[in-house]
Amino acid sequence: MADRHPLFKPLIFVGGLIFGFGLGFSHMARPEVVLNFLQFDDLGLPFVMFGAAIVSGVAFALLPRIRDAAPLTGTPYERRLKPFDRNVLVGGAVFGVGWGLSGICPGAAYASLGVGNITILWALAGMFLGAYAQGYWRSRSEARDAAAAGAD
């Protein structure tokens, strides 16, 4: 990663700054807003998400037509499609349960710290432990599958 443009990290920081400001400004960094959406009491969240998706979609549609490669990394633009498989379904369902219980998404959790929600540290600790447990479980499963394949 040493061959990246010198502005790569500062621009990532600025992107995070804009993202966090947008989450705070739209009140999406507040778990009660997310929980109200999940209970169909406040439908502001889909408007924020659709607005962000439209801006991102336009950028993803136009940039490959303007440039052949990403300006800061030099890597060519390409589509990377994820298959719709069991992992997507199960992972999405588990994510949804966690989202409903904590009332916050990972990006919004960090922004929630910025608006003074210190209690969100419990959710962040849970996210880290959950991701670690999933990674540990997956690496053990892959090692077990590799050992079984080698025994054949």
C-alpha positions in Angstrom: 0.0 0.0 0.0 3.1 2.3 0.0 2.4 3.1 -3.7 -0.8 5.0 -2.9 -1.1 8.7 -3.6 0.1 10.9 -0.7 -3.4 12.4 -0.4 -5.0 9.0 0.0 -5.2 9.0 3.8 -6.0 12.7 4.2 -8.9 12.3 1.7 -10.1 9.2 3.5 -10.1 11.3 6.7 -12.1 14.0 5.0 -14.6 11.5 3.7 -15.1 10.1 7.2 -15.5 13.7 8.5 -18.2 14.4 5.9 -19.8 11.0 6.6 -19.9 11.6 10.4 -21.2 15.2 10.0 -24.0 13.9 7.7 -24.9 11.2 10.2 -25.0 13.7 13.1 -26.8 16.4 11.1 -29.5 13.9 9.9 -29.8 12.5 13.5 -29.0 9.0 12.3 -26.2 8.8 14.9 -29.0 8.6 17.6 -30.1 5.0 18.4 -33.6 6.2 19.3 -34.1 7.5 15.7 -33.0 4.1 14.3 -35.3 2.2 16.7 -38.2 4.5 15.8 -37.6 3.6 12.2 -37.6 -0.1 13.0 -40.9 0.4 14.7 -42.3 2.3 11.7 -42.7 5.5 13.9 -40.1 7.6 12.0 -39.4 7.1 8.3 -36.6 9.6 8.0 -33.9 6.9 7.9 -34.9 5.5 4.5 -34.8 9.0 3.0 -31.3 9.5 4.3 -30.2 6.1 3.0 -31.9 6.6 -0.4 -30.3 10.1 -0.7 -26.9 8.6 0.0 -27.5 5.7 -2.4 -28.5 8.1 -5.2 -25.3 10.2 -4.7 -23.2 7.1 -4.6 -24.9 5.5 -7.6 -24.4 8.6 -9.7 -20.7 8.7 -8.8 -20.2 5.0 -9.5 -22.0 5.3 -12.8 -20.1 8.5 -14.0 -16.6 8.0 -12.7 -15.7 5.0 -14.9 -16.8 7.0 -17.9 -14.6 9.9 -17.0 -11.5 8.0 -15.8 -10.1 4.6 -16.4 -8.8 4.2 -12.9 -9.3 5.5 -9.4 -7.3 8.8 -9.1 -5.6 8.0 -5.7 -4.9 4.3 -6.1 -4.5 3.9 -9.9 -6.6 0.7 -9.7 -9.0 0.2 -12.6 -12.7 0.5 -11.9 -14.5 -2.8 -11.9 -17.7 -4.4 -10.7 -17.3 -6.9 -7.9 -20.5 -8.8 -7.5 -21.1 -10.8 -4.4 -23.2 -13.9 -5.0 -26.5 -14.0 -3.2 -25.9 -17.1 -1.1 -26.6 -18.6 2.3 -23.9 -16.4 3.9 -25.6 -13.3 2.7 -29.0 -14.4 4.0 -27.8 -15.6 7.4 -25.4 -12.7 7.8 -28.1 -10.2 6.9 -30.5 -11.8 9.4 -28.0 -11.8 12.2 -27.0 -8.2 11.3 -30.7 -7.2 11.4 -31.2 -8.7 14.9 -28.1 -6.9 16.1 -29.3 -3.7 14.5 -32.7 -4.0 16.2 -31.2 -4.8 19.6 -28.6 -2.1 19.6 -30.4 0.5 17.4 -27.3 1.4 15.6 -25.2 0.5 12.5 -21.4 0.3 12.7 -20.7 3.7 11.0 -23.4 5.4 12.9 -22.1 4.0 16.2 -18.8 5.8 15.7 -20.6 9.0 14.8 -22.8 8.5 17.9 -19.7 8.8 20.0 -19.1 12.2 18.4 -22.5 13.4 19.5 -21.8 12.4 23.1 -23.4 8.9 23.3 -20.8 7.2 25.5 -23.1 4.2 26.2 -22.6 3.2 22.5 -19.2 1.9 23.6 -21.1 -1.2 24.7 -22.4 -1.8 21.2 -19.0 -1.1 19.7 -17.4 -3.6 22.1 -20.1 -6.1 21.1 -19.4 -5.5 17.4 -15.7 -6.1 17.8 -16.3 -9.3 19.8 -18.9 -10.5 17.4 -16.7 -9.9 14.4 -13.8 -11.6 16.1 -15.9 -14.6 17.0 -17.2 -14.9 13.4 -13.6 -14.7 12.1 -12.4 -17.3 14.6 -15.3 -19.6 13.7 -14.8 -19.2 10.0 -11.0 -19.8 10.2 -11.6 -23.0 12.3 -14.3 -24.1 9.8 -11.9 -23.6 6.8 -9.1 -25.4 8.6 -11.3 -28.3 9.4 -12.6 -28.4 5.7 -9.0 -28.3 4.5 -7.9 -31.1 6.8 -10.9 -33.2 5.7 -10.0 -32.6 2.0 -6.4 -33.5 2.7 -7.5 -36.8 4.3 -9.3 -37.9 1.2 
